[in-house]
């Protein structure tokens, strides 16, 4: 029986706590109970798992079996090598931590006691006969495993890069107080929130689509408004409708308020008239006017689809400076795939694809990299003209500029094409 995954060096085996919980334990060929928890002791950079806690039927006290007394273990079962059950009935020591009971589903706090994420799983490493806790898992893969979608989690996990796996090393977790229990307390980090990458909205959307309605609501209620709004945009339209019906109307209004007018119209276009009216009644009048014009007039002016949240740069800026600006500003932008090069009066001089920027040398100037012939729309363009341009040229966003080449905004591909598909067929 070998349910763990072997690392490339062949010396370590990696597994996750949720894969083991509930596995059957056997003693002398008979069922002795099921794995209820793991007991660990903090060793600094790692925590060592010292015992397996086996829950027994009929109200018998749990067995706390030392790791060396478990011959083989994995998701399908444990074989215990103990003389009798009584020898493993004992109380917890002050320094011992129950990993599932004390850590799973706890909120992760940063140094300033701000909520960061939730511990969904715990990464374990087995080496030289010892078992260690190496990381706590706050990723979407951990959440999927926690919710019982192990196969789906494994499918995504194998294809993910290290950043998306969202593992927090045990060394970053502060020492746990001895009174911490299953119904109280949180996990605290020795690192600030800013060092933890956010789960990308597209990744969160994948998770949300796999959950039932109450779980979807719980996730979108727990996220900050901007992140939740971005996630809702990425969700499949059929799931969007379920979410909008399930969330509080004021929360839906908050999320839609963060979107561009085109994105907002895309969301509310699938709602019944009474629901749409109730939600629009909670938005700013100027936003509502743009949304209603988009919904009522299929040939509406393209300016209703523009966003001002895009990256503008000066022509004499270096690639290194532009990359720094991207890191600082991208999180609040609606369009991040292009850098628009403008002069001091916002006259559009050129455009640079983000891929080209990150492949260029640090000291290259943007004016030497930009494409000067820019395909754009004008303020009188319609949704149909915009969609034709997207289909013809294959761009992911198009700028809108006036007769003096002043950039007025940028139209994202999705805002036009998704809504065109729904409204015009």
MARZALO-446283 format. One line per field, with one value per residue (C-alpha): residue in one letter; x, y, z. Coordinates in pm, whole numbers, always signed. Layout:
N
res a,...;
east X,...;
north Y,...;
up Z,...;
END
This chain:
425
res x,x,x,x,x,x,x,x,x,x,x,x,x,x,x,x,x,x,x,x,x,x,x,x,x,x,x,x,x,x,x,x,x,x,x,x,x,x,x,x,x,x,x,x,x,x,x,x,x,x,x,x,x,x,x,x,x,x,x,x,x,x,x,x,x,x,x,x,x,x,x,x,x,x,x,x,x,x,x,x,x,x,x,x,x,x,x,x,x,x,x,x,x,x,x,x,x,x,x,x,x,x,x,x,x,x,x,x,x,x,x,x,x,x,x,x,x,x,x,x,x,x,x,x,x,x,x,x,x,x,x,x,x,x,x,x,x,x,x,x,x,x,x,x,x,x,x,x,x,x,x,x,x,x,x,x,x,x,x,x,x,x,x,x,x,x,x,x,x,x,x,x,x,x,x,x,x,x,x,x,x,x,x,x,x,x,x,x,x,x,x,x,x,x,x,x,x,x,x,x,x,x,x,x,x,x,x,x,x,x,x,x,x,x,x,x,x,x,x,x,x,x,x,x,x,x,x,x,x,x,x,x,x,x,x,x,x,x,x,x,x,x,x,x,x,x,x,x,x,x,x,x,x,x,x,x,x,x,x,x,x,x,x,x,x,x,x,x,x,x,x,x,x,x,x,x,x,x,x,x,x,x,x,x,x,x,x,x,x,x,x,x,x,x,x,x,x,x,x,x,x,x,x,x,x,x,x,x,x,x,x,x,x,x,x,x,x,x,x,x,x,x,x,x,x,x,x,x,x,x,x,x,x,x,x,x,x,x,x,x,x,x,x,x,x,x,x,x,x,x,x,x,x,x,x,x,x,x,x,x,x,x,x,x,x,x,x,x,x,x,x,x,x,x,x,x,x,x,x,x,x,x,x,x,x,x,x,x,x,x,x,x,x,x,x,x,x,x,x,x,x,x,x,x,x,x,x,x,x,x,x,x,x,x,x,x,x,x,x,x,x,x,x,x,x;
east +0,+159,-79,+180,+355,+730,+947,+1199,+1491,+1323,+1390,+1079,+711,+457,+92,-186,-372,-719,-613,-551,-840,-1102,-872,-930,-679,-615,-478,-402,-599,-913,-1058,-949,-1103,-1044,-783,-930,-628,-250,-59,+245,+508,+655,+1025,+1076,+1106,+901,+654,+708,+409,+457,+128,-173,-503,-745,-1114,-1277,-1642,-1877,-1750,-1406,-1132,-917,-587,-278,-34,+334,+446,+706,+423,+241,+393,+223,-19,-200,-542,-671,-567,-320,-159,-86,+198,+104,+62,-285,-514,-481,-114,-213,-487,-343,-407,-253,+62,+80,+319,+118,-98,-394,-350,-707,-876,-652,-560,-801,-1057,-888,-843,-488,-386,-89,+132,-123,-405,-571,-746,-557,-690,-816,-618,-779,-517,-177,+118,+317,+658,+777,+1153,+1379,+1085,+978,+671,+680,+444,+611,+337,-19,-222,-445,-485,-793,-657,-662,-1018,-1125,-968,-1131,-1471,-1423,-1324,-989,-976,-1046,-789,-523,-604,-545,-257,-39,-64,-16,+299,+444,+280,-70,-16,-25,+172,+279,+592,+549,+836,+608,+342,+381,+394,+41,-95,-163,-526,-605,-897,-1125,-1384,-1159,-844,-674,-342,-105,+179,+523,+493,+282,-21,+151,+390,+102,-11,-387,-565,-632,-1002,-999,-878,-1141,-1404,-1303,-1362,-1691,-1832,-1775,-1953,-2316,-2505,-2438,-2067,-2054,-2220,-1979,-1677,-1802,-1917,-1576,-1369,-1300,-1535,-1286,-1164,-1517,-1627,-1339,-1423,-1791,-1690,-1492,-1769,-1974,-2295,-2524,-2346,-2345,-2722,-2739,-2493,-2678,-3005,-2839,-2639,-2788,-2897,-2678,-2378,-2462,-2481,-2139,-1987,-2151,-2045,-1681,-1729,-1715,-2055,-2022,-1940,-2225,-2469,-2346,-2435,-2777,-2884,-2973,-3188,-3567,-3698,-3787,-3445,-3271,-3472,-3398,-3024,-2996,-3182,-2883,-2623,-2502,-2740,-2462,-2368,-2731,-2777,-2488,-2602,-2960,-2847,-2637,-2928,-3189,-2992,-2798,-2618,-2526,-2226,-1900,-1805,-2048,-1818,-1492,-1292,-1041,-857,-574,-198,-59,+314,+538,+751,+1082,+1004,+1233,+1113,+1228,+1020,+716,+741,+754,+447,+270,+340,+214,-97,-213,-430,-663,-675,-946,-708,-353,-252,-145,+58,-66,+209,+85,+230,+165,-175,-285,-232,-200,+144,+162,+86,+297,+179,+263,+446,+680,+746,+851,+1075,+1259,+1580,+1550,+1697,+1504,+1282,+912,+919,+1154,+933,+581,+369,+290,+8,-267,-602,-860,-1226,-1375,-1639,-1915,-1837,-2114,-2103,-2137,-1845,-1638,-1721,-1632,-1292,-1227,-1309,-1099,-785,-796,-702,-802,-878,-919,-853,-1103,-955,-1099,-1014,-705,-582,-654,-724,-1069,-1072,-1021,-1283,-1213,-1290,-1507,-1735,-1841,-1828,-2003,-2285,-2318,-2355,-2631,-2825,-2781,-2724;
north +0,+327,+618,+891,+1069,+1027,+1335,+1346,+1267,+944,+1015,+1208,+1127,+1408,+1383,+1596,+1556,+1548,+1252,+1047,+1148,+877,+597,+260,+139,-234,-414,-787,-805,-649,-303,-89,+245,+530,+803,+1103,+1333,+1364,+1479,+1700,+1884,+2214,+2183,+2532,+2517,+2197,+2030,+1659,+1426,+1202,+1008,+899,+953,+670,+717,+397,+290,+237,+537,+392,+655,+732,+553,+773,+552,+654,+694,+411,+178,+225,-13,+117,+398,+576,+688,+330,+228,+194,-115,-78,-263,-241,-508,-394,-93,+0,+88,+377,+533,+849,+1223,+1490,+1661,+2039,+2074,+1849,+1991,+1818,+1919,+1874,+1991,+2289,+2408,+2307,+2576,+2828,+3181,+3279,+3614,+3828,+4010,+4291,+4042,+4102,+3805,+3667,+3324,+3000,+2682,+2422,+2148,+2059,+1937,+1648,+1511,+1160,+1107,+850,+700,+1035,+1241,+1621,+1912,+2131,+2378,+2487,+2497,+2800,+2730,+2654,+2300,+2266,+2396,+2142,+1858,+1989,+1986,+1632,+1705,+1525,+1413,+1763,+1908,+1664,+1743,+2116,+2074,+1875,+2153,+2447,+2649,+2701,+3042,+2906,+2620,+2878,+2687,+2874,+2719,+2599,+2826,+3124,+2998,+3137,+2900,+2785,+2851,+2538,+2637,+2656,+2427,+2329,+2599,+2896,+3070,+3138,+3057,+3351,+3417,+3564,+3735,+4034,+3996,+4172,+3879,+3640,+3636,+3656,+3367,+3476,+3547,+3298,+3027,+3122,+3107,+2745,+2664,+2851,+2667,+2332,+2427,+2430,+2755,+2811,+2748,+2992,+3257,+3193,+3244,+3563,+3709,+3642,+3809,+4180,+4354,+4406,+4047,+3909,+4129,+4010,+3650,+3692,+3821,+3503,+3263,+3079,+3273,+2997,+3000,+3381,+3381,+3137,+3350,+3674,+3517,+3375,+3677,+3970,+4239,+4502,+4269,+4213,+4589,+4626,+4372,+4520,+4867,+4757,+4643,+4834,+4927,+4656,+4390,+4505,+4494,+4144,+4030,+4196,+4109,+3755,+3864,+3892,+4248,+4275,+4150,+4381,+4681,+4607,+4579,+4879,+5083,+5038,+5167,+5517,+5691,+5759,+5390,+5286,+5521,+5360,+5007,+5074,+5233,+4925,+4693,+4895,+4997,+4722,+4985,+5191,+5423,+5245,+5500,+5322,+5019,+5198,+5178,+5430,+5161,+5082,+5136,+5453,+5515,+5789,+5715,+5781,+5534,+5232,+4874,+4832,+5134,+5007,+4667,+4832,+5038,+4721,+4549,+4852,+4923,+4600,+4483,+4782,+4782,+4640,+4607,+4484,+4307,+4627,+4934,+5249,+5502,+5862,+6213,+6470,+6555,+6189,+6175,+5808,+5746,+5368,+5042,+4757,+4403,+4288,+3983,+4204,+4422,+4133,+3990,+4320,+4440,+4647,+4964,+4959,+5266,+5219,+5451,+5206,+4907,+5039,+4972,+5318,+5203,+5147,+4996,+5198,+5298,+5647,+5792,+5729,+5359,+5112,+4777,+4602,+4795,+4714,+4344,+4342,+4496,+4240,+3956,+4103,+4184,+3943,+4200,+4158,+4528,+4830,+5196,+5471,+5804,+6128,+6329,+6468,+6116,+6173,+5837,+5842,+5492,+5127,+4865,+4509,+4228,+4042,+4338,+4362,+4004,+3839,+4090,+4081,+3703,+3723,+4015,+3975,+3602;
up +0,-109,-147,-119,-404,-429,-489,-770,-543,-436,-67,+31,+9,-2,+98,+242,+568,+410,+195,+509,+734,+766,+649,+819,+1079,+1129,+1435,+1413,+1090,+1240,+1207,+1500,+1398,+1156,+1142,+1319,+1343,+1352,+1659,+1600,+1800,+1680,+1588,+1445,+1067,+1067,+1298,+1357,+1351,+1652,+1674,+1471,+1652,+1574,+1656,+1782,+1776,+2070,+2265,+2337,+2389,+2083,+2027,+2003,+1819,+1782,+1421,+1445,+1548,+1216,+965,+654,+595,+315,+200,+198,+545,+833,+981,+1353,+1523,+1891,+2157,+2263,+2239,+2607,+2563,+2333,+2544,+2690,+2729,+2508,+2631,+2656,+2362,+2129,+1850,+1686,+1322,+1201,+1518,+1582,+1231,+954,+863,+1091,+962,+875,+1024,+932,+1181,+1217,+1290,+955,+799,+499,+401,+553,+620,+393,+416,+559,+354,+503,+411,+503,+507,+672,+860,+1009,+920,+922,+864,+604,+503,+558,+238,+167,-205,-411,-444,-67,-61,-322,-125,+192,+20,-105,-465,-443,-806,-929,-689,-807,-1171,-1120,-873,-1113,-1370,-1135,-1084,-737,-685,-736,-492,-210,+52,+366,+521,+878,+983,+909,+1151,+1500,+1796,+1876,+2226,+2428,+2488,+2114,+2033,+1750,+1816,+1886,+1779,+1450,+1287,+1292,+1049,+1097,+758,+646,+422,+134,+88,+16,-347,-393,-555,-912,-984,-1273,-1032,-776,-1049,-1119,-753,-730,-1031,-857,-532,-428,-378,-4,-54,-345,-133,+154,-70,-238,+93,+245,-27,-45,-288,-570,-563,-541,-831,-1050,-959,-1046,-1390,-1455,-1354,-1615,-1701,-1574,-1238,-1232,-1233,-941,-745,-810,-695,-382,-266,-78,-323,-161,-201,-569,-613,-451,-689,-998,-888,-921,-1282,-1606,-1748,-2012,-1757,-1533,-1824,-1904,-1552,-1519,-1875,-1763,-1468,-1456,-1475,-1104,-990,-1234,-1114,-748,-804,-1035,-772,-541,-791,-871,-1117,-1369,-1371,-1409,-1705,-1893,-1811,-1920,-2245,-2322,-2245,-2433,-2741,-2914,-3122,-2816,-2828,-2753,-2486,-2255,-2270,-2199,-1880,-1753,-1558,-1799,-1789,-1946,-1981,-2118,-2427,-2248,-1970,-1955,-1960,-1599,-1491,-1683,-1517,-1177,-1263,-1372,-1040,-849,-1055,-1220,-932,-970,-1351,-1579,-1875,-1809,-2130,-2308,-2213,-2385,-2456,-2433,-2417,-2146,-2302,-2323,-2698,-2792,-2944,-2946,-2770,-2629,-2561,-2209,-2346,-2547,-2245,-2026,-2297,-2357,-2192,-1874,-2024,-2352,-2398,-2462,-2763,-2933,-2861,-2916,-3221,-3361,-3590,-3336,-3429,-3238,-3217,-3221,-2986,-3241,-3284,-3198,-3025,-3360,-3507,-3201,-3222,-3592,-3508,-3233,-3473,-3755,-3557,-3262,-2997,-2633,-2586,-2813,-2728,-2807,-2919,-3050,-3361,-3183,-3095,-2724,-2561,-2400,-2261,-2346,-2436,-2310,-2554,-2307,-2235,-2597,-2717,-2422,-2424,-2804,-2788,-2527,-2673,-3044,-3074;
END
